[in-house]
């Protein structure tokens, strides 16, 4: 039977592209890591890793073993959790990705409580506004504000994510507020680059409205800041706007004939037979934080 410690080292090495980095994550000395990998290769009778002084890559056999290694480690973690109880089996490195805005407002603030409750878990949080290939990047969990369209992923809807049209008082004083959906065409609308349409619900039906403005960005945070600065109207998630609305920094625009289409907050993870306890518990922590925030 293959040694689980060796399989864990292979998985970490593939993720980090470095045996030294994998050793640090697993709290092994470089010498112990090299011996562990060599022992695994010896047991299997194949080379799993190409190593030079400057680079490291998996061999064809290493790539073939990788998904099986991950599955075996997950099965082991789930088995331990079933014996020890729901929280006691949570351990290992949890790699999470989400957008900058959601990471700043929701995910990062819950980290202290989560890590305190689960002392055997480590978290590596990766913030990116673009779509991250979680399989290729070795990510355990993505929190996305959207409806996942990739059939190779498993998703759990955590909460609705209502959206609001907002603008700064300075912009509304200067340009006024649109009264209806058609009125948006006369306004500066702040959009994500490459997505010049906003979705609305109008009389129970879906409507896509083409909008435009002089400023686009590839970051929700940049759109938010531009909106605060009075550059135009933005269509943003309600959870991202509470402080601004309360302070009067931004005002909500209500259209007479339509409301922005709500999205969903989804926990997305690679298709696997079992979800590791650390992933399941983190999803529960995010869900609880969202419910508490109302």
C-alpha positions in Angstrom: 0.0 0.0 0.0 1.3 3.5 -0.9 2.5 5.6 2.0 0.1 8.5 2.6 2.9 10.8 3.7 4.5 10.3 0.3 1.3 10.9 -1.5 0.7 14.1 0.5 4.2 15.3 -0.5 3.5 14.6 -4.2 0.3 16.6 -4.1 1.9 19.5 -2.3 4.9 19.4 -4.7 2.6 19.5 -7.7 0.7 22.5 -6.3 3.9 24.5 -5.3 6.1 23.4 -8.2 8.8 23.1 -5.6 9.9 20.3 -3.4 11.3 22.8 -0.8 8.0 24.7 -0.7 6.1 21.4 -0.3 8.4 20.4 2.5 7.7 23.7 4.3 4.0 23.3 4.0 4.2 19.8 5.5 6.8 20.9 8.1 9.4 18.5 6.8 13.1 19.1 6.4 14.3 19.2 2.7 16.3 16.0 3.3 13.3 14.2 4.8 11.1 15.3 1.9 13.7 14.1 -0.7 13.9 10.7 1.1 10.1 10.5 1.3 9.7 11.1 -2.4 12.5 8.7 -3.3 10.8 6.0 -1.2 7.5 6.5 -3.0 9.2 6.3 -6.4 11.0 3.2 -5.2 7.8 1.5 -4.0 6.1 2.3 -7.3 9.0 1.5 -9.5 8.6 4.7 -11.5 10.0 8.2 -11.5 7.3 10.7 -10.5 9.2 14.0 -10.7 11.8 15.5 -13.0 14.2 17.6 -10.9 17.0 19.9 -12.0 18.9 22.6 -10.1 16.4 25.2 -11.4 13.1 23.5 -12.0 10.8 20.7 -11.1 7.9 19.1 -13.0 5.9 15.9 -12.7 6.6 13.1 -15.1 3.7 11.5 -17.1 3.5 8.9 -14.3 3.4 11.6 -11.7 0.5 13.3 -13.5 -1.3 10.0 -13.8 -1.0 9.3 -10.1 -1.9 12.8 -8.9 -5.8 12.6 -8.9 -5.6 9.2 -7.3 -3.3 10.5 -4.6 -5.7 13.4 -3.9 -8.7 11.0 -3.7 -6.8 8.7 -1.3 -5.8 11.5 1.0 -9.4 12.8 1.0 -10.8 9.4 1.8 -8.4 9.2 4.7 -9.4 12.6 6.0 -13.1 11.8 5.7 -12.6 8.4 7.5 -10.8 10.2 10.4 -13.5 12.7 10.6 -16.2 10.1 10.8 -14.4 8.5 13.8 -13.4 11.7 15.6 -16.5 13.8 15.0 -17.4 16.6 12.6 -14.8 19.2 13.6 -11.9 17.1 15.0 -10.9 15.6 11.6 -10.3 19.0 9.9 -6.6 19.3 9.1 -4.2 20.2 6.3 -3.9 23.1 3.9 -7.1 24.6 2.5 -6.6 26.7 -0.7 -9.5 29.1 -1.3 -10.0 31.6 -4.0 -12.6 34.4 -4.3 -12.9 38.0 -5.6 -11.1 40.8 -4.0 -14.3 42.5 -2.8 -15.8 39.3 -1.4 -12.5 38.3 0.1 -12.1 41.6 1.9 -15.7 42.0 3.1 -16.6 38.4 4.0 -13.8 35.8 3.8 -10.9 37.5 5.4 -12.8 38.7 8.4 -14.0 35.2 9.3 -10.5 33.7 9.1 -9.5 34.4 12.7 -12.5 32.5 14.2 -12.2 29.7 11.7 -8.5 29.0 12.3 -9.0 29.4 16.1 -11.8 26.7 15.9 -9.7 24.4 13.7 -6.0 24.6 14.8 -4.9 21.8 12.5 -6.0 23.7 9.4 -3.9 26.1 7.3 -5.5 28.5 4.8 -4.0 29.9 1.6 -6.3 32.6 0.3 -6.0 33.7 -3.3 -7.9 36.8 -4.4 -8.6 37.4 -8.0 -11.4 39.0 -9.9 -10.8 36.8 -13.0 -12.1 33.3 -13.2 -9.5 30.9 -11.7 -9.2 27.3 -13.0 -9.4 25.6 -9.7 -8.5 22.2 -11.0 -5.3 23.4 -12.8 -4.3 25.6 -9.9 -4.9 23.0 -7.2 -7.6 25.1 -5.5 -9.8 23.3 -3.0 -12.7 25.8 -3.0 -13.8 28.9 -4.9 -16.5 31.3 -3.6 -18.1 32.9 -6.7 -20.7 35.5 -7.1 -22.4 34.0 -10.2 -24.0 30.8 -11.4 -21.3 28.3 -12.2 -21.5 27.2 -15.9 -18.7 24.6 -15.8 -20.3 21.1 -15.8 -17.0 19.7 -14.4 -17.5 21.6 -11.1 -19.7 20.9 -8.1 -21.4 23.9 -6.6 -23.5 24.6 -3.5 -25.6 27.8 -3.5 -25.0 29.5 -0.2 -27.2 32.6 -0.4 -28.8 35.0 -2.9 -26.7 38.0 -3.9 -29.1 40.9 -4.6 -27.7 43.7 -6.7 -28.3 47.4 -6.6 -27.8 50.3 -8.9 -25.9 53.0 -7.1 -24.3 56.3 -7.8 -22.5 59.0 -5.7 -24.5 62.1 -4.7 -22.1 64.3 -6.8 -23.0 62.3 -9.9 -26.8 62.4 -9.2 -26.7 66.1 -8.5 -24.9 66.7 -11.8 -26.8 64.2 -14.0 -30.0 63.2 -12.2 -31.2 59.6 -11.8 -32.6 57.5 -14.5 -36.4 56.9 -14.0 -36.6 53.6 -15.9 -34.6 51.0 -17.7 -34.6 52.9 -21.0 -33.2 56.0 -19.1 -29.9 54.1 -18.4 -28.9 54.7 -22.0 -28.4 58.4 -21.3 -26.1 57.8 -18.3 -22.4 56.9 -17.6 -22.5 53.3 -16.6 -19.4 51.7 -15.0 -18.9 48.2 -16.3 -16.5 45.3 -16.2 -14.3 45.3 -19.3 -15.8 43.1 -22.0 -19.2 42.8 -20.4 -21.3 45.8 -21.6 -24.7 44.3 -20.6 -26.5 44.4 -17.3 -29.3 41.9 -16.5 -32.6 42.9 -15.0 -36.0 41.5 -14.0 -38.8 43.4 -15.6 -42.4 42.3 -15.0 -41.3 38.7 -14.2 -39.2 38.5 -17.3 -35.4 38.7 -17.8 -34.0 41.7 -19.7 -30.4 42.3 -20.9 -29.7 46.0 -21.2 -26.6 47.3 -23.1 -25.0 50.0 -21.1 -21.9 52.1 -21.7 -19.7 54.7 -20.1 -16.2 56.2 -20.4 -14.8 54.0 -17.7 -14.4 50.2 -17.6 -12.2 48.0 -15.5 -11.4 44.4 -14.9 -11.9 44.8 -11.1 -15.1 45.2 -9.1 -13.1 47.2 -6.5 -12.0 49.6 -9.3 -15.6 50.0 -10.4 -16.7 50.6 -6.8 -14.1 53.3 -6.3 -14.9 55.0 -9.5 -18.6 55.1 -8.5 -17.7 56.6 -5.1 -15.7 59.2 -7.0 -18.8 60.3 -9.0 -17.9 58.9 -12.4 -21.2 57.1 -13.0 -23.7 54.4 -12.1 -22.6 51.0 -10.9 -24.5 47.7 -10.6 -23.0 46.1 -7.4 -23.8 43.4 -4.9 -25.8 44.6 -1.9 -23.3 43.0 0.6 -20.6 45.2 -0.9 -22.6 48.4 -0.4 -24.0 48.5 3.2 -21.3 50.8 4.6 -21.5 53.3 1.6 -25.3 53.4 1.8 -25.3 53.9 5.5 -22.7 56.7 5.3 -24.5 58.4 2.3 -21.4 57.9 0.1 -23.6 56.1 -2.4 -27.3 56.3 -3.1 -29.5 53.6 -4.4 -31.3 54.2 -7.7 -34.7 52.6 -8.0 -36.1 52.1 -11.6 -39.9 52.2 -12.1 -40.0 49.2 -14.4 -37.1 46.9 -13.5 -34.7 45.6 -10.8 -31.2 44.3 -11.2 -31.1 40.5 -11.7 -29.9 38.9 -8.4 -26.9 36.5 -8.6 -26.0 33.7 -6.2 -23.1 33.2 -3.8 -21.7 29.8 -4.7 -19.2 27.5 -3.1 -17.5 25.7 -6.0 -15.1 22.8 -5.7 -13.7 20.2 -8.1 -15.7 17.1 -8.8 -14.7 14.5 -6.2 -16.3 11.6 -4.5 -15.9 13.1 -1.1 -15.4 16.7 0.2 -12.6 17.0 2.8 -13.7 18.1 6.3 -11.7 21.3 6.0 -13.6 22.3 2.9 -16.9 21.3 4.2 -16.3 23.2 7.5 -15.1 26.3 5.7 -18.2 26.3 3.5 -20.3 26.1 6.6 -18.4 29.0 8.2 -19.0 31.2 5.1 -22.7 30.3 5.0 -23.1 31.1 8.7 -21.3 34.5 8.2 -23.6 35.3 5.3 -26.8 34.4 7.2 -25.6 36.4 10.3 -25.0 39.4 8.0 -28.6 39.2 6.8 
